[in-house]
Structure formats: C-alpha cells, structure tokens
Amino acid sequence: MTDGELRSSASVRRRLTATTAAIISIGMIALVVVVLLVAWRTTDHEMDQVLDTRVAAVRDAAEVVRGKPVVADADDPTFDTSNWVADPDGTLIAGPNVPSAIRAEVNRLARGENGVVEVDSWRLRGAALRPGADVGRVVVAIDTGPYRSGLGRLVAASIVTGLVVVAGVTLLAGLIVRRALAPVATMTATAVAWSHERPDRRFGLGAPKDEITGLAAVLDGLLDRVDRAIRAEQRLTAEVAHELRTPLTVMRGEAELGAATPRLRKAERERFERIVAAADEMGSAMTTLLDAARGSGSAATADVSAVLATVAARTGLALPIVVDEPDEELVAAVPADLLGRALAPLVDNAARYGRTAVHLAAERDGDRIAVSVTDDGDGVREGVGDVFEPGVRDPASEGAGLGLALARRLARSVGGDAVLVSRKPAVLRVVVPAATELT
C-alpha cells in the first residue's frame, strides 16, 4: 500500500472520528445547557420557597394592636435571622441590623414595594404583614451564596462530565472505526500487491453479503480486468517481437553479407557494420521489452558502472557522454540490459538538447540506486508537464513523447521509477532497487 493510500485511509478515519466527536460535543453542550437551566430554575424556586416560609413565620410571630404591628417577644428566634417587620410608615421595628449591602432595598421594600429582588449575593422579598390590610410590612432576605456555589459546582461537574464523555466516545469511535476499516485497508493493500506480483490470486469470498464481501467482489473484478489487460499486453508484445525478429534477422544477415563482399570500399563496409550494430541494438531492445512485459529476469543484477560505460559508448550521439564514476561499487537488482534500455532515452534526450556534454552520475540512496542524466541546454520549459508521461513533449520537439515514457515504464517494471529532478539545468533520474549483496 502506498503512502498516499495510507494517508487516505487515515484521513477517512480522522473524518469519521471528528464527525462523531462533533456530534457528541453538540449533544453534550445541549444537554449541559438544559441541565443548567433546569438547575437554575430549581434553585430559584427553592430560594423563593424559603422566603415564603420565612414570611409566614414572621406573620405568625408579629401581632397587630390598634392598627400597628407589635412584636411581643423580642427574643423570638424568628428575628435572629434576616427578617424584619416595619410599621405602615416603613420604619423597621423588629429584626437584626440591616447589612449595608442591602439597606436601600430593605427600606424600599419596607415602604410598600412587593415582590422578589436580588442584590449582590442576597435575595429579598417584601410583603404585607396582613394581606389586604395596611398595618405593616414584612421584609425577609436570604444569602444566595450557598445556593449559587452549589449551582457552580454543578456547572463544573457538568462540564467535566461532558468533556469526559466526549473524550471517551471519541476514543471509542476511533477504535471502532479503525477496526472497521482495518479489513478494508488490508484487502486494498493485498489487492495492490497481487496486481503486481500475483495477478491470478483472488479473495474468493463468494456472493456479496455485506460491505466486506461486497468490496472483495469488486476487488476480484478489478483484479480480473488487470489480469486480462496484462495478458493482452504480453501477447501483443510477444506477437510484435515475433513479427519484427524475422525481418530484423534478414536485415542483419544481408548487412553481414554486404560487409563480407570482396574489394568493398572502407566507407561502404563501415556502413554495413553500422547496420549490423543497429540491428543488434534493436534486437537487444526487443528482448529487453519482452522480458519486462513477461516479468522475467527479476533475479538478475547489474554492475552500474559497466552499464554506464556501455551507455556512454553508444555511437550516433550528438554530444560526448561524461561518466562521473561512483565512489563505491554499485550493483542494481535489475538486468543490465533493462537498466541500459531505461537510461537510453534519457541520454538521447540530453544529447539532443544539450550544448557541450551530457553527464552521467550514479549514487546509492538508501536501498535504491539513483542514476542522474544532466545536460547543459536550455532546460525543461515550465509549461511542459510531466515529461515521463506518454505524449508529453516540448512544442519545439519533433519527437512523439514516448521515449521517456518507455524509460519510466521499464524502471517501474522492476520496482523503480523515472523522475524529473530539475528543470534548469535539466536533470532526469532513473531510480532502481539496489542488490542486497554484491555479486
């Protein structure tokens, strides 16, 4: 499974987990708000009940004599707390000292205001001493601190509980999603591996019964199509190679006979020898392409320095090829012919667009070997896309844009790649696996 596919799978898990966390968070916020509203109203109701009870107690403890309130027992515990009695003029005649924070509100309620008010941490209520008669007033107050502190503890507990629930559900959702998607990721990675190494393998879980078996059926169908495409490509490659080999053999034989003609001029003999060399190169290229299509030669290795020397010695190039010898012995886990055939289009391209020389350099990059081809020409234009894609070429070029695409295909057939490293100077690179042991 590629890094991109792993990131995609992880992204799906993150999105599902994040969505679950968002939904749970919204639900918990709504629940906490509802709980707090209910608790707030309940607390207010409880405080009002306490105020009503104390108003009733004061009415029972106070008497009315000749239209004025009288407190018979000054030591009555009813008046030890924040309860007051006022005459019809609003003058307080019974009760403890009034705290300065609520003195103004107590006096206002004593002069005839009815209802409940809240000042700082106090809740007050004013009422008539005798309902329906103007014989005096009752004012009671309670400290809301204990009630509000309890409400504050409830708020803190609700928030903590909500956070714990959200975190727990998010963690659980992440674990469930991970376990649910694990078979999908495994099956996808297996299908990718099979498509490259064992295109005949199938999951074979039968008719789709659920999401997993449905995915298996889809992947089996895709593998069937990949297998058919690969087999068709192999047949086409074999047929083309077979059809070309016969005329190529005839061409080579005729060129050899021509070169063996007595009293042939030197220039003509060299011309026939070049035809023989070109026929040999074409035959080698056909064999390499056929082996790559069949997937054969996977156990072969190549001395990279020798391959570079062979590539540099090719005739017919417009510029000299300079090989920068590597600092260490490099052995690639690919056939020498395939590596040379993959490098040939890059060298041809560099020789066509360079000015003075083409440089070849190889180096080890972890478990891979990178061969760079550099020229000193104008470079690759910014408007040109991926030069290794079929048909992509410079508008000024007369080529078909297939040579570099072939190089990438050959490199990828052995687990490597061909990439553009730099546009100016133009640096193209072929990367292939390194052999685990030098041979």
Phi, psi and omega in degrees: 000132183285164178299322179297320180291321178296318178296322179296316179297316178297324179297320177298316179299317180296318181296315180296316180295317179296321178296315178299315180298320180295316180296314180296320180297315179298316179297317180292321178299315179298318180296316180297319179298315179297315180299316181293321177298315178297316180296321179297313180295322179295318179296316177299319180296318179296317179295322178295323177296319178297318178298316179298319180296320181287326174299316180296321180294320179293319178299323179288327184279339183260148177243164178240119180236120180054040175081010179230148180287143179223135176254109185290320184246106181290340180268011180300125181299345179300329184261010175282336179264190186281066176235135182226153175237135180236149177281177182302338179277354180093010179273130181287129181243351180206148178123168182286177175297141183275126176301142183299331183294334184238012185299317182296318181290323178297315179297320180295317179292329180290336181273001172132357178286136176250158175115184184246133176230160180230126180231124182051240181257027181239146174237125187238154174219136175246140181207161178289144179296320175233115181306129177087359181228139181268073182243000181152174183231154175240131175233127178233153181214148176227151176278121182277356183307307181300322180292314182291325178294322175297321177294322177296319177297323177295320177299312180298316180297321180295317180295314179298316179299318179299316179296318179297316180297315180298314180297316180296314180294321178297315178298315179296318178297319178299317179295317180295315180296318179300314180292325180291324182271348181302313178299325180295314179297318179297315180296321179296314179298319179296318179297320178297316180296316179297321183298334179266322189252319183227072183295350179272350181283147178220157176287317175059047180271006178085197181295145180299127177242333179211191184296321183292311179294329175295317177296319179300318179296319179296315180295321176300319178296319178295320178296323176300316181293320177297317180298316180296320180295318180296315180296320179296320179294319179296318179296316180298316180298316180296319181293318179296316179298318179296317182292329182275334185293322182297306178295330178293321177296318178298316180300316182293318180297317179296321179294322178294318177297319179297320180292335181272000181295132180295154176055032177277138179294152185299317182296321180289322178297318179296326178295316177296322180294324176294324177296317178298316180296319179294321177296320178296318179295319178295319178297319177296319179296319179296318179297318179297314180296321180294318178296320179295320179293325180278345182078019180273169178078018183292338182269357183283155176231165182219136172283113187297320180299320179294321179296317179297321178296320179295317179297319181292335183275358180299143181266163176088004180274147185284337183232155175290149180254122180254121181260120174273108184297134179291158181285345182221165178286126182245127178236122181265146180273049179217158176297145181298319180298320182293318179297317178296320180292326178290327181279334186303313179297326179293318180293317178301317180297316180294321179293331181286323187255351180284174181251313186241320184199163176243133182251133175247131180217138180235145178207157177274136178231085184068237179266021180229164176241128181250126177248118183256140177241119185237137174233165183252034179274202182284350179087183181267126182297149181296328182285347180277133182281214180291109186293347180268000175275141181303133177086352179275124181204165175291135180304332181278352182279148177265358182284174181265354180075031182247340183296309180293326176297322177295320178300315179296319181297317179296317180296318181289336179294341179245019177086016178250206179194166174231128188222159173267118183270319183214141178276321178214115355295154181289119178232114176252145186224137172250127180244128180226158178295144175270147177291142181288331178229140177286134180241000000 
